[in-house]
Amino acid sequence: MGAQKSIHAGKAKIDVNVDFTHKLCAALMLPPSRSSGDPFSFVVGSLCIKHPSLFGRSEKLDVSWEKGLCDSNVLIAYRRPRPEWLAQQSLVFQHSISPEIGVHGLPIDNFSRTGSGGVNLSKFSVGLDLDERASSNWSSTTSVKFEHIRPISDNGHSISRDLDGFPVTCSLTGGSVVGDMAPYQAFAIGGLGSVRGYGDGAVGSGTSCLIANSELTLPLNKMLDGAVFLDCGTDLGSGRHVPGNPALRQGKPGSGLGLGYGFRVKSQFGHCQIDFAINAFQQKTVYFGISNIAS
């Protein structure tokens, strides 16, 4: 079940949305080790606060908080009004926690899905966005962002090694990599947008990659298109260059081939995409997505 409520305090608007529908599904799918006994651990929801004039001078404040089953995200954006001929400034703070499954995830179900490998990324960033007003056919946006990434365990503790004892951090990174790269910076191959039919990163993870996607779309009627596709990808044998070689330890093949068919539904409410894929291990996967929702 779910609950949604809008609260108007003065000129501020608060949207609260709490969803309990994933509780039973999560209890069946997540391994016992991820269960912390917290009654709110299986609650997903969101909170959004918007204020159009924070200090009475049209300063805009947007605060959003989203919680998933295994991830969370907090975003604070402050926009100060400026004359139209000057660039508009926005100060953005963001903190997110999400499982790092592309490199350290464990392929399961014949590589069709990826489970947590016990490594999560805690990211904190602060940035300044400058938006130039559009003049004629030109507009520009400049962003400066500082980001700090910290690997943490499922319990929220800082870690420097994965479950097998291999390092997950690096010596020093900047504009170029000095010394060994961080394993989570490796190219993750597999999943939607990469090689369909495989879980995220289930094909391989390396310092190099080559991915090819081929899709043929045939119109069936005004609202429906059919599609057939062939995806393939490889890490070009570079998985061993990632510190700790997580791809070898997790049994990733290093190359993969996925093929299938799908349908594209176009309507005034948006576009719907359904893909049926099968990988080299004869494991079938269904992908479903909706985009361009009309407001």
C-alpha positions in Angstrom: 0.0 0.0 0.0 1.1 3.6 -0.4 0.3 7.0 0.9 0.8 10.4 -0.6 0.2 13.8 1.0 0.8 17.4 0.0 1.2 20.1 2.6 1.1 23.8 2.0 2.9 25.8 4.7 2.7 29.5 3.7 4.1 29.5 0.2 6.1 26.3 0.7 4.9 23.0 -0.7 5.8 19.6 0.8 5.1 16.4 -1.1 5.3 13.2 0.9 5.1 9.8 -0.7 5.6 6.5 1.2 5.3 3.1 -0.5 5.0 -0.2 1.4 4.3 -2.4 -1.7 7.9 -3.8 -1.9 7.9 -5.3 1.6 6.8 -8.8 0.8 8.8 -8.9 -2.5 11.9 -7.7 -0.8 11.6 -10.2 2.0 11.6 -13.0 -0.5 14.3 -11.7 -2.8 16.9 -10.2 -0.5 19.3 -12.6 1.3 19.0 -12.8 5.1 22.4 -11.0 5.5 20.8 -7.8 4.2 18.1 -7.9 6.8 19.1 -5.6 9.7 15.9 -6.1 11.8 15.0 -2.5 11.2 11.2 -2.3 10.7 11.8 0.5 8.1 14.4 -1.4 6.1 11.9 -2.5 3.5 10.1 0.8 3.2 10.6 2.8 0.1 9.5 6.4 -0.3 10.3 10.0 -1.1 10.0 13.5 0.4 10.1 16.7 -1.6 10.1 20.2 -0.3 9.9 23.3 -2.6 10.0 26.9 -1.4 9.6 29.7 -4.0 10.9 32.5 -1.9 13.1 31.4 1.0 14.2 34.8 2.3 11.4 36.9 0.6 13.6 37.7 -2.4 12.5 34.9 -4.8 15.3 32.6 -3.7 14.2 29.0 -4.6 15.0 26.0 -2.4 14.4 22.5 -3.5 15.0 19.6 -1.1 14.4 16.0 -2.2 14.9 12.7 -0.4 14.4 9.3 -1.9 14.8 5.9 -0.3 14.9 2.6 -2.1 15.4 -1.0 -0.8 19.2 -0.7 -1.0 19.9 2.9 -2.0 19.1 6.4 -1.0 19.6 9.9 -2.4 19.4 13.4 -0.8 19.5 16.5 -3.0 19.5 20.1 -1.9 19.4 22.9 -4.6 19.5 26.6 -3.8 18.9 29.1 -6.7 19.4 32.8 -6.1 17.7 35.2 -8.6 19.9 37.4 -10.7 19.3 39.9 -13.5 18.4 38.4 -16.8 21.6 39.4 -18.5 23.7 37.5 -15.9 24.2 33.8 -15.6 21.8 32.2 -13.2 23.5 30.4 -10.3 22.5 27.2 -8.5 24.3 25.7 -5.6 23.7 21.9 -5.4 24.5 19.5 -2.5 24.0 15.7 -3.0 24.6 12.6 -1.0 23.8 9.1 -2.3 24.4 5.5 -1.3 24.0 2.7 -3.8 25.3 -0.9 -4.3 28.4 -1.1 -6.6 27.2 -4.1 -8.6 28.8 -3.3 -12.0 32.2 -4.5 -10.9 31.8 -6.2 -7.5 28.3 -7.7 -8.1 27.8 -11.4 -8.2 26.3 -12.9 -11.4 23.4 -15.2 -10.6 20.7 -17.2 -12.5 23.0 -18.0 -15.4 24.3 -14.4 -15.5 20.8 -12.9 -16.1 20.8 -11.0 -12.8 23.4 -9.4 -10.5 23.4 -9.6 -6.7 25.1 -7.4 -4.2 28.8 -8.2 -3.6 28.9 -6.4 -0.3 30.4 -3.2 -1.7 28.4 0.1 -1.7 29.5 3.6 -2.8 28.7 6.6 -0.6 29.0 9.7 -2.7 28.9 13.3 -1.5 29.2 16.2 -4.0 28.8 19.9 -4.0 28.6 21.9 -7.2 27.8 25.2 -8.8 25.8 25.5 -12.0 25.8 28.6 -14.2 23.1 28.8 -16.8 23.4 31.4 -19.5 20.2 32.8 -20.8 19.4 31.6 -24.4 20.2 34.2 -27.0 19.3 33.5 -30.6 20.0 29.8 -31.0 22.8 29.6 -28.4 22.7 28.8 -24.7 25.4 27.4 -22.3 25.6 25.7 -19.0 28.8 25.5 -16.9 29.1 23.2 -13.9 31.8 22.9 -11.3 31.5 19.9 -9.0 33.6 18.4 -6.2 32.9 14.8 -5.4 34.0 12.4 -2.6 33.4 8.7 -3.0 33.8 6.3 0.0 33.3 2.5 -0.3 31.1 1.2 2.6 29.8 -2.2 3.6 26.1 -3.2 3.8 26.2 -2.1 7.4 27.4 1.4 6.5 31.0 0.9 7.8 33.9 2.2 5.7 35.9 -0.5 3.9 39.0 -0.7 1.9 38.7 -4.4 0.8 35.9 -6.5 -0.6 34.5 -9.8 0.8 37.5 -11.7 -0.6 40.1 -9.4 1.0 41.1 -7.5 -2.2 41.4 -3.7 -2.2 38.5 -1.6 -3.5 40.3 1.7 -3.2 43.3 3.3 -5.1 46.3 5.3 -4.3 45.5 8.8 -5.8 43.1 10.0 -8.6 42.6 13.3 -10.2 42.6 14.4 -13.8 44.5 11.3 -14.6 45.0 8.1 -12.7 48.2 7.9 -10.6 49.1 4.3 -9.7 46.4 1.6 -9.8 42.9 2.6 -10.7 40.0 2.1 -8.2 38.2 -1.2 -9.1 34.8 0.6 -9.2 36.1 2.8 -12.0 36.4 -0.2 -14.3 34.1 -0.6 -17.3 31.1 -2.7 -16.4 29.7 -4.8 -19.3 26.2 -6.3 -19.3 22.7 -5.1 -18.6 20.2 -2.7 -20.2 22.1 -0.2 -22.4 25.0 -2.6 -22.7 24.5 -6.3 -23.5 20.8 -7.3 -22.9 20.2 -10.7 -21.4 22.8 -10.3 -18.7 22.7 -8.6 -15.3 24.5 -5.3 -14.7 28.3 -6.0 -15.1 27.7 -9.8 -15.4 29.6 -10.1 -18.7 32.8 -8.6 -17.4 34.6 -5.6 -15.9 37.9 -4.3 -17.2 40.1 -1.3 -18.0 38.9 -1.5 -21.7 35.7 -2.6 -23.3 34.1 -3.0 -26.7 30.3 -3.1 -27.0 28.2 -3.3 -30.1 24.4 -3.0 -30.3 22.4 -3.7 -33.5 18.6 -3.3 -33.7 16.2 -3.5 -36.5 12.8 -1.8 -36.0 9.8 -2.6 -38.2 6.5 -0.5 -38.1 3.5 -2.7 -37.4 0.9 0.1 -37.2 0.7 3.8 -36.2 1.3 3.1 -32.5 3.3 -0.2 -32.5 6.7 -1.1 -33.8 8.4 -4.4 -33.6 12.2 -4.8 -33.1 14.8 -7.5 -33.2 18.2 -6.9 -31.7 21.7 -8.4 -31.2 24.1 -7.1 -28.5 27.6 -8.2 -27.9 30.4 -7.0 -25.6 33.9 -7.9 -24.4 36.5 -6.6 -21.9 39.2 -7.3 -24.5 41.1 -9.4 -21.9 41.6 -6.4 -19.7 39.8 -7.8 -16.6 43.1 -9.0 -15.1 44.4 -5.4 -15.0 41.7 -4.3 -12.5 43.2 -4.5 -9.0 42.1 -7.8 -7.3 40.7 -9.1 -10.6 37.1 -9.2 -9.4 35.8 -10.5 -12.8 37.9 -13.7 -12.5 37.0 -14.2 -8.8 33.3 -13.8 -9.6 33.4 -16.1 -12.7 32.5 -13.5 -15.3 33.1 -14.8 -18.8 34.7 -11.6 -20.2 32.5 -11.6 -23.3 28.9 -12.1 -24.0 26.2 -12.3 -26.7 22.5 -11.4 -26.2 19.7 -11.5 -28.8 16.0 -11.1 -28.7 13.0 -9.2 -29.9 10.7 -6.4 -28.5 7.9 -4.0 -29.1 7.8 -0.2 -29.0 4.4 1.4 -28.2 3.9 5.0 -29.0 0.9 7.0 -27.6 0.0 10.5 -26.5 0.8 9.5 -22.9 4.4 8.4 -23.6 6.5 5.6 -25.1 6.6 2.1 -23.8 9.3 -0.4 -24.6 9.3 -4.1 -23.9 12.3 -6.3 -24.8 12.7 -10.1 -24.5 16.3 -11.2 -24.4 18.2 -14.4 -24.2 22.0 -14.8 -23.4 24.6 -17.3 -24.3 23.6 -19.4 -21.3 20.0 -19.7 -22.6 18.7 -17.6 -19.7 15.8 -15.4 -20.6 15.2 -11.8 -19.3 12.4 -9.3 -19.8 13.0 -5.5 -19.9 10.2 -3.0 -19.5 10.5 0.8 -19.6 8.4 3.9 -20.0 9.7 7.3 -21.2 8.5 10.7 -22.4 5.5 10.7 -20.1 3.2 13.6 -21.0 2.5 16.0 -18.1 
